[in-house]
Amino acid sequence: MSEKCCHEKCGSKAARQAIAERAYYKWLEAGSPHGDGKEFWYSAEQELTHAIVDLEEIDTAAHWVEVELDDTECLSHGNNLIA
């Protein structure tokens, strides 16, 4: 497991809080074992980082769909965007 976050957004206070909460629940699910819990932190960090990346990809895809719909609407009104 990587000891460094693979996405710059994990450095924000809200992201650290989300990671801490997810790590805590992972620790509880594992039976609250002794130790420093780093494996739970890294697992939660990786899980949430991938979720952030997935959401960004969805947001980007939604933006392009919206742009295509706007272009189609302009074309349907006779406003050709191609000069």
C-alpha positions in Angstrom: 0.0 0.0 0.0 1.1 3.5 -0.8 1.9 5.7 2.2 1.3 8.8 0.2 -2.1 9.9 -1.0 -2.4 9.6 -4.8 -4.7 12.6 -5.2 -4.1 16.1 -4.1 -7.6 16.6 -2.8 -7.0 14.2 0.0 -4.9 16.9 1.7 -8.0 19.1 2.4 -9.5 19.1 5.9 -12.8 17.7 4.7 -11.1 14.9 2.8 -8.9 14.0 5.9 -12.1 13.9 8.0 -13.9 11.6 5.5 -10.8 9.3 5.4 -10.7 9.3 9.2 -14.3 8.3 9.5 -14.1 5.6 6.9 -10.9 4.2 8.5 -12.6 4.2 11.9 -15.5 2.1 10.5 -13.1 -0.2 8.8 -11.3 -0.6 12.1 -14.5 -1.4 13.9 -15.6 -3.9 11.3 -12.2 -5.7 11.8 -12.9 -6.1 15.5 -11.0 -3.1 16.8 -7.6 -4.7 16.7 -4.6 -3.3 18.5 -2.0 -1.4 16.6 -1.6 2.0 15.0 -4.3 1.4 12.4 -2.3 2.7 9.5 -3.6 -0.1 7.2 -7.2 1.1 7.8 -6.2 4.7 7.1 -4.4 3.7 3.8 -7.3 1.5 2.8 -9.9 4.2 3.4 -7.7 6.8 1.7 -7.3 4.6 -1.4 -11.0 3.8 -1.5 -12.1 7.4 -1.2 -9.5 8.7 -3.6 -10.8 6.3 -6.2 -14.3 7.5 -5.5 -13.3 11.1 -6.0 -11.6 10.2 -9.3 -14.7 8.3 -10.5 -16.9 11.3 -9.6 -14.7 13.7 -11.5 -14.9 11.4 -14.5 -18.7 11.3 -14.3 -18.8 15.1 -13.9 -16.6 15.5 -17.0 -18.7 13.1 -19.0 -21.9 14.9 -17.9 -20.4 18.3 -18.9 -19.7 17.0 -22.4 -23.2 15.5 -22.7 -24.6 18.9 -21.6 -22.4 20.7 -24.2 -23.6 18.3 -26.9 -27.2 18.9 -26.0 -26.7 22.7 -26.1 -25.1 22.3 -29.5 -28.0 20.2 -30.7 -30.5 22.7 -29.5 -28.7 25.5 -31.3 -28.7 23.5 -34.5 -32.4 22.7 -34.1 -33.1 26.4 -34.1 -31.1 27.0 -37.2 -28.1 28.5 -35.4 -25.2 26.6 -37.0 -22.2 26.9 -34.7 -19.8 26.0 -37.4 -18.5 29.2 -39.0 
